[in-house]
Amino acid sequence: MAALAVYTTVGSRDDAVAMARTVVERRLAACAQIDAIESVYRWEGRLQQEAEFRILFKTEAARYAELEAAIRELHAYELPAIYAVAVERADAAYASWVKEEVR
């Protein structure tokens, strides 16, 4: 299986929805899920804490480079978090749907 779960975070729900819709419309991901989260991190030497929205994109490994480029294009952050986790196992019918949707 060559499925990936690709994550990023954005600063507002509107940004998350716009990015999710654009990526799915471009067929770079079969699905995008949005969660409200609280992030604590260090940026430019200062401790930060703020609300963010995490987006999980479900895609195929073959589409990763294009998906990463689209996230960078659409992202407002200077240094967006973009990372992928390989999906080791998935329901065969669901995995087939993901593969079909990103063609």
Contacts in CASP RR format, 6 or more apart in sequence:
PFRMAT RR
TARGET T0000
AUTHOR 0000-0000-0000
METHOD contacts of the structure
MODEL  1
MAALAVYTTVGSRDDAVAMARTVVERRLAACAQIDAIESVYRWEGRLQQE
AEFRILFKTEAARYAELEAAIRELHAYELPAIYAVAVERADAAYASWVKE
EVR
1 87 0 8 1.000
1 88 0 8 1.000
1 89 0 8 1.000
1 90 0 8 1.000
1 95 0 8 1.000
2 60 0 8 1.000
2 61 0 8 1.000
2 62 0 8 1.000
3 58 0 8 1.000
3 59 0 8 1.000
3 60 0 8 1.000
3 61 0 8 1.000
3 86 0 8 1.000
3 87 0 8 1.000
3 90 0 8 1.000
3 95 0 8 1.000
3 98 0 8 1.000
3 99 0 8 1.000
4 58 0 8 1.000
4 59 0 8 1.000
4 60 0 8 1.000
4 61 0 8 1.000
4 64 0 8 1.000
4 84 0 8 1.000
4 85 0 8 1.000
4 86 0 8 1.000
4 87 0 8 1.000
5 56 0 8 1.000
5 57 0 8 1.000
5 58 0 8 1.000
5 84 0 8 1.000
5 85 0 8 1.000
5 87 0 8 1.000
6 29 0 8 1.000
6 56 0 8 1.000
6 57 0 8 1.000
6 58 0 8 1.000
6 59 0 8 1.000
6 64 0 8 1.000
6 67 0 8 1.000
6 68 0 8 1.000
6 71 0 8 1.000
6 82 0 8 1.000
6 83 0 8 1.000
6 84 0 8 1.000
6 85 0 8 1.000
7 54 0 8 1.000
7 55 0 8 1.000
7 56 0 8 1.000
7 57 0 8 1.000
7 81 0 8 1.000
7 82 0 8 1.000
7 83 0 8 1.000
7 84 0 8 1.000
7 85 0 8 1.000
8 19 0 8 1.000
8 54 0 8 1.000
8 55 0 8 1.000
8 57 0 8 1.000
8 71 0 8 1.000
8 75 0 8 1.000
8 80 0 8 1.000
8 81 0 8 1.000
8 82 0 8 1.000
9 37 0 8 1.000
9 39 0 8 1.000
9 52 0 8 1.000
9 53 0 8 1.000
9 54 0 8 1.000
9 55 0 8 1.000
9 80 0 8 1.000
9 81 0 8 1.000
10 16 0 8 1.000
10 19 0 8 1.000
10 52 0 8 1.000
10 53 0 8 1.000
10 55 0 8 1.000
10 75 0 8 1.000
10 76 0 8 1.000
10 77 0 8 1.000
10 80 0 8 1.000
11 50 0 8 1.000
11 51 0 8 1.000
11 52 0 8 1.000
11 53 0 8 1.000
11 76 0 8 1.000
11 77 0 8 1.000
12 53 0 8 1.000
13 34 0 8 1.000
13 36 0 8 1.000
13 53 0 8 1.000
15 53 0 8 1.000
15 76 0 8 1.000
16 34 0 8 1.000
16 53 0 8 1.000
16 55 0 8 1.000
17 34 0 8 1.000
18 74 0 8 1.000
19 32 0 8 1.000
19 55 0 8 1.000
19 71 0 8 1.000
19 74 0 8 1.000
19 75 0 8 1.000
20 32 0 8 1.000
20 34 0 8 1.000
20 55 0 8 1.000
20 57 0 8 1.000
21 32 0 8 1.000
22 70 0 8 1.000
22 74 0 8 1.000
23 29 0 8 1.000
23 32 0 8 1.000
23 57 0 8 1.000
23 67 0 8 1.000
23 70 0 8 1.000
23 71 0 8 1.000
23 74 0 8 1.000
24 30 0 8 1.000
24 31 0 8 1.000
24 32 0 8 1.000
26 70 0 8 1.000
27 101 0 8 1.000
27 102 0 8 1.000
27 103 0 8 1.000
28 57 0 8 1.000
28 59 0 8 1.000
28 63 0 8 1.000
28 66 0 8 1.000
28 67 0 8 1.000
28 70 0 8 1.000
28 102 0 8 1.000
29 57 0 8 1.000
29 58 0 8 1.000
29 59 0 8 1.000
29 63 0 8 1.000
29 67 0 8 1.000
29 101 0 8 1.000
29 102 0 8 1.000
30 58 0 8 1.000
30 59 0 8 1.000
30 97 0 8 1.000
30 98 0 8 1.000
30 100 0 8 1.000
30 101 0 8 1.000
30 102 0 8 1.000
31 57 0 8 1.000
31 58 0 8 1.000
31 98 0 8 1.000
31 101 0 8 1.000
32 55 0 8 1.000
32 56 0 8 1.000
32 57 0 8 1.000
32 58 0 8 1.000
33 55 0 8 1.000
33 56 0 8 1.000
33 58 0 8 1.000
34 53 0 8 1.000
34 54 0 8 1.000
34 55 0 8 1.000
35 53 0 8 1.000
35 54 0 8 1.000
35 56 0 8 1.000
36 51 0 8 1.000
36 52 0 8 1.000
36 53 0 8 1.000
37 51 0 8 1.000
37 52 0 8 1.000
37 53 0 8 1.000
37 54 0 8 1.000
38 49 0 8 1.000
38 50 0 8 1.000
38 51 0 8 1.000
38 52 0 8 1.000
39 48 0 8 1.000
39 49 0 8 1.000
39 50 0 8 1.000
39 51 0 8 1.000
39 52 0 8 1.000
40 47 0 8 1.000
40 48 0 8 1.000
40 49 0 8 1.000
41 47 0 8 1.000
41 48 0 8 1.000
42 48 0 8 1.000
57 67 0 8 1.000
58 98 0 8 1.000
59 67 0 8 1.000
59 98 0 8 1.000
59 102 0 8 1.000
60 98 0 8 1.000
60 99 0 8 1.000
60 102 0 8 1.000
61 86 0 8 1.000
63 102 0 8 1.000
64 84 0 8 1.000
68 82 0 8 1.000
71 80 0 8 1.000
71 82 0 8 1.000
72 80 0 8 1.000
72 82 0 8 1.000
87 95 0 8 1.000
90 98 0 8 1.000
END
